[in-house]
Each structure stands twice: as structure tokens, then as C-alpha cells.
Amino acid sequence: MIKLYNTLSGKLEEFKPVEDKKVKMYVCGPTVYNYIHIGNARPAIFFDTVRRYLEYSGYEVLYVQNFTDIDDKMISRANEEGVAVKDIAEKYIKAYFEDTAKVNLKEEGMLRPKATENIGEMIKLVKELEKKGYAYEVDGDVYFDIEKYRDQYGELSKQKTDDLVSGARIEVNDKKRSPLDFTLWKKAKEDEPYWGSPWSQGRPGWHLECSAMSHKYLGDTFDIHGGGQDLIFPHHENEIAQSKCAYNGEFSRYWMHNGYINIKGEKMSKSKGNFFLLREVLEKYEGRVVRFFMLSSHYRKPIDFSEAELEQAKKGVERIETTLMRAMEKLAEPAGDMENKEAVVSLDNSLENTIAKFESGMNDDFNTAIGIGAIFEFVKELNKYLDSNIPCEAGKSVLQSSVDIISRLIKDVLGVEVKLEKKVDNNLTEKLVELLLDLRQQARKDKNWGLSDQIRDGLDELGIQIKDGKDKSTWTIKS
């Protein structure tokens, strides 16, 4: 049974999807006006892991994550670079896929709608709100009337409407009936991109986009809505207001929000300049290390980002990888005749306990830290076994299960790639072949035909064909 912390209720709740064994989830994606930073990477990695674990648990998952490809930041960046907003969007969406591919996001079966592809749905949503009396138009701009939703507004962020005042995150506008009213449709200024609507040539408000797209792809009621903690208010609060007033369903049953990333104890912020682009981090650390680092803490807790933490994550990945490689090497060796049966039973029990601990941790609000801890505990036991035993057939069976299961948990569920095949550099391969040919040439000079034939036959089995010349042998790879 999976339990998750629902931001809306403020409690840990049993997860019960709308449809049995089917999960619909929507996660707010990036505004594509720049390369993504590590703060953007955290929800992308975490909710990808949520999807993976739900699928591991037998659910069919419909996962939607949008791209915001029109807003003030997009327009500002386009003006700075002297190009169209569409060009900015295409550039940074391409960069997004380049960067996130390295942290192994599962794109298969994903829906990634763009805001600009769904303007029609957004206009329908505003018209519905206007029809029901929740929206009003002033000079081509359309606003949501918070007064009409006063009793429920603030439920997600645990704030009372009367206590909410105009501030840095609430746009001050004399056209509004209340400073808390938010924009549904924005009339275009000169030289801004626009779409036709009943109110003006303009564009949708940011909050409107996710309500329209989630409804289009997931319906009136869906299961999980996710995003970063910074989106709780006003973005997700406003989404709830719009969707509940326009549509007939519950909107999202469960709300999940990941914590911030801190730099030297302070929240990462572009305004403070203490942020790192994901691609900058990936220049020094592999994507699997970054992903492992992100999952090493519970998703609702803040993460302290530093090179020391990344180095620790790197060592952790390598430790798991090295142990699995050791087990595979043992599997390739001849089986022993005798073995400590208690050791085999103990390792088998440890493997079963590891699966149980991993699943228990993940079932408890997707606690990846507990899941990783369970894997490390097993790695320790597996190393002890490998240090002191020459596996018989029974031991090899448990070893194979260990490699298969731990690989699945770390690779398929957590999405952290471990490299279990030794890869040899091509240049090194050529040098080794040349070295063997030199040894064979010397063997022929010494009339050591047995060794000469052994080298030739061995290379032939590896797919390398030898052609002997008078003074030198050459080689080619057989087709």
C-alpha cells in the first residue's frame, strides 16, 4: 500500500487512484527561456522516479509535463536576443532534452504539451469562468474574481484570504477589483505575440496554462499534481481556483511538492546569483551521479548542494557498481564443489529483506533515501559473501538473483545507470592486438609453433583474422 503526503490535506494519505491500477499525473514543467538549473532538475528527476515506482508497483501511468513557451520572461529573452519567441522556445526545449537525457528521464509514453499548442483550450476555460461569474474583463484583460471563491481560496497554501495582502509576488494593478485577483487573459502590448480572443488580441495568463492542459489530457479529476515547493502559492493555488470553478471534478486528488535546493545554507535563487545550470554541473559529473545525489534525500526536505555532496554521491554509485561487477565476475568463474550453506541462505534472506525494505521506504511517501539505504546495506552483505566464498551452484543462483534484482531497483526504479560491462578503449584494443602479433612473430622465429598457433586461434575466436607476411603479420576484423 502506497502512502503519500498530500499538501492539500497536510497529511500522509493512502494512495487511491481514480481508476484501479491506472494513475494520471501532471507535473509543472519549465518556462523555456533559459537552460534549466539544478532546481528545475529536482522535480524532473523526482517525479520521473515516482512514475517509475508506480509502474514497478503494477500501475499504468499517464504522465503529463508541460512546457511554458509564452510568458513575459520568454518575450524579454526574445527581445534581448533579437529573435522570435518561438525561436527561443525551440532553442531551450532542445537544450532541455539534451540535459535531461543525461539524468535518464524516461521519455517513453510521456506527454509534453506546449502552452502555445493549447491556446484554444485556454480561451474555452476563460469563457467558462466568465459564464459562471468567476471572471471579469477590463480593457481587454480578464481577471479571476477571488471574492467569488473567498471561502476556499488558500486551502493549499494554508493561508486565509483576509490575511493575504498585495506583495512582491502579487501584481499590483488598479484595474483589479482586489489585489489578489489574478490574470486569466492578458491584452498584448505593442510588438508582443498575440492570439485572437473574445476580449482582445493577447495571450493567456501563466496560471491558466496548466489548468487547461491538465484538463485536456487528464480530465475533470486526476490523481497527482506535482511541482516544486515554490509553486504552492500562488501558481497551484490559482490552478485549483480556476479548475474547480470551471469544471465539475475534484481537479487533483493529491498534491506533491519537492523541497528547495540550498547553496551554503541559503535557498538557491537567480536573484542572489547562487544557482547552477544543470549543464554546467554535468560538465564535471555524470548524470547518474546528479540523479543519485537528488534521490539521496527525501523529496520534501531541502538539499544542500555542494561538490562534497556530489563526490559522495559519485562514490556511492561506484560502490554499488563495483560490487555488482564483482558478483558478475564470480558468476563467470567455475562453480565450487563445497560452500557454506548458511552463507547462501543468509545472502538469500538478506536479498529478500532488501526488497522488503526498499518497497517499504518507497511506499512511505516515496522515500528514496530509505530505498537507497536498503541497497547499501545489501551491498555490504554481498561484499562479505564475495570475500569469503567460492560459490557453488546454489550460491551462483543467489548471486544471479542479487545482480538482477539490485540492478532493477537501482536502474529501472531509481533510474540510476550502473555500468556492468567492462568497456575497452578502441586504441587500447588495437595496441593489445599488435602486442599479441609481436609475441606471435617472436614465437615463429623461435619455432614455437604451438604458441604461435594458440595466439592465432585465440584471436580468430575473438573475430580477428591474421594474415601472415614474410616479415610481419597483419590483422583485420572479420565481417
C-alpha positions in Angstrom: 0.0 0.0 0.0 1.4 3.3 -1.1 1.0 6.4 1.2 1.9 9.9 0.2 1.9 13.3 1.8 -0.9 15.4 0.4 0.0 19.1 0.6 -3.7 19.9 0.3 -4.7 18.0 3.5 -1.3 18.3 5.2 -1.4 14.6 6.0 0.0 11.3 4.9 -2.8 9.6 3.0 -3.3 6.2 1.4 -3.0 6.5 -2.3 -6.2 5.6 -4.1 -6.3 6.5 -7.8 -9.5 7.4 -9.5 -9.2 4.3 -11.7 -7.9 1.0 -10.4 -4.3 0.4 -11.4 -4.2 3.5 -13.6 -2.6 6.7 -12.5 -2.9 10.1 -14.1 -0.3 12.7 -13.0 0.6 16.2 -14.1 3.8 18.0 -13.1 4.5 21.6 -13.9 7.4 21.9 -16.4 9.9 24.7 -17.1 9.4 28.1 -18.7 11.8 27.6 -21.6 13.6 31.0 -21.7 16.9 29.7 -20.5 18.9 26.5 -19.7 17.4 24.6 -16.8 19.2 24.9 -13.4 19.6 22.2 -10.8 16.5 23.5 -9.0 14.4 22.6 -12.2 16.2 19.3 -12.3 15.0 18.1 -8.9 11.2 17.9 -9.7 12.0 16.4 -13.1 14.1 13.7 -11.5 11.9 13.0 -8.5 8.6 12.8 -10.3 10.2 10.6 -13.0 11.1 8.3 -10.1 7.5 8.4 -8.8 6.3 7.3 -12.2 8.9 4.5 -12.4 8.0 3.2 -8.9 4.2 3.3 -9.7 4.9 1.3 -12.9 7.1 -1.1 -10.8 4.2 -1.5 -8.5 1.9 -2.5 -11.3 0.2 0.8 -12.2 -0.3 2.1 -15.7 0.8 5.7 -15.6 -0.3 8.6 -17.9 2.3 11.3 -17.1 2.0 14.9 -18.4 4.6 17.6 -18.0 4.2 20.8 -19.9 6.5 23.4 -21.4 5.6 27.1 -20.8 6.6 28.6 -24.1 4.9 32.0 -23.9 5.2 34.5 -21.0 6.9 37.8 -20.0 10.3 36.1 -19.5 10.1 34.5 -22.9 9.3 37.8 -24.6 12.1 39.6 -22.7 14.6 37.0 -23.7 13.5 37.1 -27.3 13.9 40.9 -27.3 17.4 40.6 -25.8 18.5 38.2 -28.5 16.6 39.9 -31.3 14.7 36.7 -32.3 11.1 35.5 -32.3 9.7 34.0 -29.1 9.2 30.7 -31.0 12.9 30.6 -31.7 13.7 31.0 -28.0 11.3 28.2 -27.1 12.7 25.8 -29.7 16.3 26.5 -28.6 15.7 25.9 -24.9 13.3 22.9 -25.4 16.1 21.3 -27.4 18.6 22.1 -24.7 16.2 20.7 -22.0 16.1 17.3 -23.7 19.8 17.3 -24.2 20.4 18.0 -20.5 17.7 15.8 -19.0 18.6 12.8 -21.2 21.8 12.7 -19.2 19.9 12.3 -16.0 17.9 9.5 -17.6 14.4 10.9 -17.6 12.0 8.3 -19.1 10.5 9.9 -22.1 8.7 6.9 -23.5 5.0 7.4 -23.1 5.4 11.0 -21.8 3.1 13.8 -22.9 4.8 17.2 -23.1 2.3 19.7 -24.3 3.3 23.3 -25.1 1.2 26.2 -23.9 1.1 27.7 -27.4 -0.4 24.5 -28.8 -3.3 24.8 -26.4 -4.5 28.4 -26.7 -7.9 27.2 -27.8 -8.5 25.2 -24.7 -7.4 28.2 -22.6 -9.8 30.5 -24.2 -12.6 28.0 -23.6 -11.6 27.9 -19.9 -11.8 31.7 -19.6 -15.1 31.8 -21.3 -16.5 29.1 -18.9 -15.2 31.1 -15.9 -16.8 34.3 -17.3 -20.1 32.5 -17.9 -20.2 31.2 -14.3 -19.4 34.6 -12.9 -15.8 33.9 -11.7 -14.1 36.2 -14.3 -14.4 39.8 -15.4 -12.9 41.8 -18.2 -11.4 45.2 -18.1 -9.9 46.9 -21.2 -9.1 43.6 -22.9 -7.6 42.0 -19.8 -9.5 39.2 -17.9 -9.2 38.5 -14.2 -10.3 35.8 -11.8 -12.5 37.3 -9.1 -11.2 35.9 -5.8 -14.1 37.3 -3.9 -16.4 34.8 -5.6 -14.1 32.0 -4.3 -13.1 33.6 -1.0 -14.1 30.7 1.3 -11.9 28.1 -0.4 -9.0 30.2 -1.6 -5.9 29.5 0.3 -6.6 25.9 1.2 -3.5 24.5 -0.4 -1.1 27.1 0.9 -2.8 27.2 4.4 -3.5 30.9 4.2 -6.7 32.9 4.8 -7.9 35.2 2.1 -8.3 38.0 4.7 -4.6 37.7 5.6 -3.3 37.7 2.1 -2.1 41.2 1.1 -0.6 42.6 -2.1 3.1 42.0 -2.1 6.1 41.2 -4.2 4.5 38.1 -5.7 1.1 39.7 -6.3 0.9 42.1 -9.2 -0.5 45.5 -8.2 -3.0 46.7 -10.8 -5.6 49.4 -10.5 -7.9 47.5 -12.9 -8.4 44.7 -10.4 -11.3 44.6 -8.0 -8.9 43.0 -5.5 -5.1 42.9 -5.4 -5.5 39.1 -5.1 -7.3 38.8 -8.4 -5.0 37.1 -11.0 -4.8 37.4 -14.7 -6.6 34.9 -17.0 -6.1 36.7 -20.3 -3.6 39.5 -20.9 -4.0 42.0 -23.7 -0.9 42.2 -25.9 1.3 45.3 -25.8 2.9 46.7 -28.9 5.2 44.2 -30.7 4.2 41.3 -28.4 3.0 38.0 -29.8 -0.8 37.5 -29.5 -3.7 35.3 -30.3 -7.3 36.4 -31.1 -9.9 36.1 -28.4 -13.4 37.5 -27.5 -11.7 40.0 -25.2 -8.6 41.2 -27.1 -5.6 40.1 -29.1 -3.5 38.8 -26.3 -2.2 35.7 -24.6 -3.1 33.5 -21.6 -2.0 34.2 -18.0 0.6 31.8 -16.7 -1.7 30.1 -14.1 -4.3 29.4 -16.8 -2.0 27.2 -18.9 -1.7 24.2 -16.5 -5.4 24.1 -15.7 -6.3 24.0 -19.4 -3.7 21.4 -20.3 -4.2 19.1 -17.4 -8.0 19.1 -18.1 -7.4 18.4 -21.8 -5.2 15.4 -21.2 -6.3 14.1 -17.8 -10.0 15.2 -17.4 -12.0 16.8 -14.6 -10.4 14.7 -11.9 -6.9 13.1 -11.9 -4.6 11.6 -9.3 -1.4 13.5 -8.7 -0.3 17.1 -9.4 3.3 17.8 -8.6 5.9 20.5 -8.7 8.4 22.5 -6.6 7.5 23.9 -3.2 7.8 27.4 -4.7 4.7 26.7 -6.9 2.3 26.1 -4.0 1.4 29.8 -3.9 0.2 31.5 -6.0 0.5 29.1 -9.0 -1.1 25.9 -7.7 -3.5 27.8 -5.5 -4.7 29.7 -8.6 -4.9 26.5 -10.6 -7.2 25.0 -8.1 -9.4 28.1 -8.1 -9.8 28.1 -11.9 -10.3 24.4 -12.3 -12.8 23.8 -9.5 -14.8 26.8 -10.6 -14.8 25.9 -14.3 -15.1 22.2 -14.2 -17.2 19.7 -12.2 -14.5 17.4 -10.8 -12.1 17.4 -7.9 -9.2 18.6 -10.1 -6.2 16.8 -8.5 -6.7 14.4 -5.6 -3.2 14.5 -4.3 -0.7 17.4 -4.4 3.0 16.7 -4.0 5.8 19.3 -3.7 9.5 18.8 -3.5 11.7 20.9 -1.3 14.2 23.6 -2.3 17.9 23.2 -3.1 20.2 25.2 -0.8 23.6 26.6 -1.6 25.7 27.1 1.6 22.5 27.0 3.7 20.6 29.5 1.6 17.8 28.8 -0.9 19.1 28.8 -4.4 17.9 31.9 -6.2 18.6 33.6 -9.5 18.2 37.0 -7.8 21.0 36.1 -5.4 23.1 34.6 -8.2 23.7 31.4 -6.2 22.4 29.0 -8.8 24.0 26.4 -11.1 22.8 25.4 -14.6 22.3 21.6 -14.9 24.6 21.5 -17.9 27.3 23.2 -16.0 27.2 20.5 -13.3 27.1 17.8 -16.0 30.3 19.0 -17.4 32.0 17.7 -14.3 29.7 15.0 -13.0 27.9 12.2 -14.8 24.1 12.5 -15.0 23.8 9.3 -13.0 25.7 10.9 -10.1 23.5 14.0 -10.2 20.4 11.8 -10.2 21.7 9.7 -7.3 22.5 12.9 -5.4 19.0 14.2 -5.9 17.4 11.0 -4.7 19.7 10.5 -1.6 17.4 12.8 0.4 13.6 12.7 1.0 12.0 14.8 -1.7 10.2 17.1 0.8 13.4 18.0 2.6 15.8 20.7 1.3 19.0 19.5 -0.3 22.4 21.2 0.4 24.1 21.3 -3.0 27.9 21.2 -3.0 30.8 19.4 -4.7 31.4 17.5 -1.5 27.8 16.1 -1.7 28.3 15.2 -5.4 31.6 13.5 -4.7 29.8 11.4 -2.0 27.1 10.5 -4.5 29.7 9.5 -7.0 31.4 7.2 -4.6 28.0 5.7 -3.7 27.2 4.9 -7.3 30.7 3.4 -7.9 30.4 1.3 -4.7 27.2 -0.3 -5.9 28.6 -0.7 -9.4 31.8 -2.3 -8.2 30.1 -4.8 -6.0 27.7 -5.9 -8.8 30.7 -6.3 -11.1 32.4 -8.4 -8.5 29.4 -10.6 -8.4 29.3 -10.9 -12.1 32.9 -11.9 -12.2 32.2 -14.7 -9.7 29.3 -15.9 -11.8 31.7 -16.2 -14.8 34.1 -18.4 -12.8 33.7 -22.2 -12.4 31.4 -23.2 -9.5 33.0 -24.5 -6.4 32.2 -28.0 -5.0 31.6 -27.0 -1.4 30.3 -23.9 0.1 28.9 -22.7 3.5 25.2 -23.4 3.1 24.5 -20.9 5.9 26.2 -18.2 3.9 24.0 -18.9 0.9 20.8 -18.9 3.0 21.9 -15.7 4.8 22.6 -13.9 1.5 19.2 -15.0 0.1 17.4 -13.8 3.2 19.3 -10.5 3.0 18.2 -10.1 -0.6 14.5 -10.7 0.4 14.8 -8.2 3.3 16.4 -5.7 1.0 13.4 -5.8 -1.4 11.0 -5.5 1.5 12.9 -2.5 3.0 13.2 -0.8 -0.4 9.5 -1.2 -1.1 8.5 -0.2 2.4 10.5 3.0 2.1 9.1 3.8 -1.3 5.6 3.0 -0.2 6.1 5.5 2.7 5.8 8.8 0.7 8.3 7.7 -2.0 11.2 7.8 0.5 14.1 7.2 -1.9 16.6 7.8 0.9 15.4 4.7 2.7 15.4 2.8 -0.6 19.0 3.7 -1.3 19.9 2.9 2.3 18.5 -0.6 1.9 20.5 -1.2 -1.2 23.7 0.0 0.6 23.0 -2.5 3.4 22.8 -5.3 0.9 25.9 -4.2 -0.9 27.8 -4.6 2.4 26.4 -8.1 2.9 27.1 -9.0 -0.7 30.8 -7.9 -0.4 31.2 -10.0 2.8 29.9 -13.0 0.9 32.1 -12.4 -2.1 35.2 -12.0 0.2 34.7 -15.4 1.9 33.1 -17.8 -0.5 33.6 -19.6 -3.8 30.0 -20.0 -4.9 28.6 -23.4 -5.7 25.6 -23.7 -8.0 23.2 -22.7 -5.2 25.4 -19.7 -4.4 25.6 -18.7 -8.0 21.8 -18.8 -8.3 21.5 -16.4 -5.4 24.3 -14.2 -6.9 22.5 -14.0 -10.2 19.3 -13.0 -8.4 21.2 -10.4 -6.5 22.6 -8.8 -9.6 19.3 -8.9 -11.4 17.2 -7.5 -8.6 19.6 -4.8 -7.3 20.2 -3.8 -10.9 16.4 -3.5 -11.4 15.9 -1.4 -8.3 18.8 0.9 -8.9 18.4 1.2 -12.7 14.8 0.7 -13.5 13.1 2.2 -10.4 15.5 4.8 -9.3 16.7 5.4 -12.8 20.4 5.5 -11.9 22.5 3.8 -14.5 25.2 1.4 -13.4 27.7 0.2 -15.9 28.1 -3.6 -15.6 30.1 -4.2 -18.7 33.8 -3.6 -19.0 34.5 -1.3 -21.9 37.9 -1.1 -23.5 39.1 1.9 -25.4 39.5 1.2 -29.1 43.0 2.5 -29.2 43.9 0.1 -26.3 42.3 -2.8 -28.1 44.5 -2.1 -31.2 47.6 -1.9 -29.1 46.8 -5.2 -27.4 46.3 -7.0 -30.7 49.6 -5.5 -32.0 51.3 -6.7 -28.9 50.0 -10.3 -29.4 51.1 -10.2 -33.0 54.6 -9.2 -31.9 54.7 -12.1 -29.4 53.4 -14.4 -32.2 56.1 -13.2 -34.6 58.8 -13.9 -32.0 57.3 -17.3 -31.3 57.5 -18.1 -35.0 61.1 -17.0 -35.1 61.8 -19.3 -32.2 59.9 -22.1 -34.0 57.5 -22.2 -31.1 54.6 -23.3 -33.4 52.3 -24.3 -30.5 52.3 -20.8 -29.0 52.1 -19.2 -32.5 49.0 -21.3 -33.3 47.5 -20.6 -29.9 47.7 -16.9 -30.4 46.3 -17.1 -33.9 43.4 -19.4 -32.9 42.6 -17.2 -29.9 42.4 -14.1 -31.9 40.3 -15.9 -34.5 37.8 -16.8 -31.8 37.6 -13.1 -31.0 36.8 -12.2 -34.6 40.2 -11.1 -35.6 41.7 -12.6 -38.8 45.5 -12.9 -39.2 47.3 -12.7 -42.5 51.0 -13.7 -42.2 53.6 -11.9 -44.4 57.2 -12.6 -44.8 58.4 -10.2 -42.1 55.2 -9.1 -40.5 51.6 -10.2 -39.8 48.6 -8.0 -40.4 45.1 -8.3 -39.0 41.5 -7.4 -39.8 38.2 -7.7 -38.0 36.1 -10.4 -39.6 32.9 -9.2 -41.2 
